[in-house]
């Protein structure tokens, strides 16, 4: 089975859905969810937060596993100690691309991505 690299790039640069794992419920803070809304992103945005039920008018989910639809792209905005589990949840959910923002690059996160052959 061959991989259509152009299609993969389309998903990366023009995803139909983005999950923000570690989304901030602080409305005075300019986080990833607010930036996506302000930039006019037209796809679905899924805030992932253990604390919030809603962020900037969007339903928040406690885990990316709880999102009912497919997620093309995930932004991990979590402390390094939570990154391995967040990456594992992305793998389980079938997320196609993950952008990991952590204070420290964690080897277990890379290992989870490598094991799933995530690019």
Residue pairs with C-beta under 8 A, 6 or more apart in sequence:
8 96
8 119
11 72
11 73
11 96
11 97
12 73
12 96
12 97
15 43
15 72
15 73
15 96
15 97
16 43
16 44
16 72
17 43
17 44
17 45
17 46
17 69
17 70
17 71
17 72
17 73
18 36
18 41
18 43
18 44
18 45
18 46
18 71
18 72
18 73
18 74
18 75
19 45
19 46
19 47
19 48
19 64
19 67
19 71
19 73
19 74
19 75
19 95
20 31
20 32
20 33
20 36
20 45
20 46
20 47
20 48
20 74
20 75
20 77
21 48
21 64
21 74
21 75
21 76
21 77
21 78
21 86
21 89
21 90
22 48
22 49
22 76
22 77
22 78
22 79
22 82
22 86
23 31
23 32
23 33
23 47
23 48
23 49
23 52
23 55
23 60
23 77
24 31
24 33
24 49
24 55
25 49
25 51
25 52
25 55
25 60
27 56
31 77
32 75
32 77
33 45
33 47
33 55
33 56
33 58
34 56
36 45
37 45
37 56
43 72
44 69
45 58
46 58
46 61
46 64
46 67
46 69
46 71
47 55
47 56
47 58
47 59
47 60
47 61
48 60
48 61
48 62
48 63
48 64
48 67
49 55
49 60
49 61
49 62
50 62
52 60
53 59
53 60
54 60
61 67
63 89
64 71
64 74
64 86
64 89
64 90
64 93
64 95
65 89
65 92
65 93
67 93
70 94
71 90
71 93
71 94
71 95
71 96
72 95
72 96
72 97
73 95
73 96
73 97
73 98
73 99
74 90
74 95
74 97
74 98
74 99
75 98
75 99
75 101
76 83
76 86
76 87
76 90
76 98
76 99
76 100
76 101
76 102
77 101
78 86
78 102
79 102
79 103
80 102
80 103
80 104
80 105
80 106
83 100
83 102
83 106
83 108
83 109
84 106
84 108
84 109
84 112
87 98
87 100
87 109
87 112
87 113
88 112
90 98
90 118
91 112
91 113
91 115
91 116
91 118
95 118
96 118
97 118
97 119
98 113
98 118
100 109
102 109
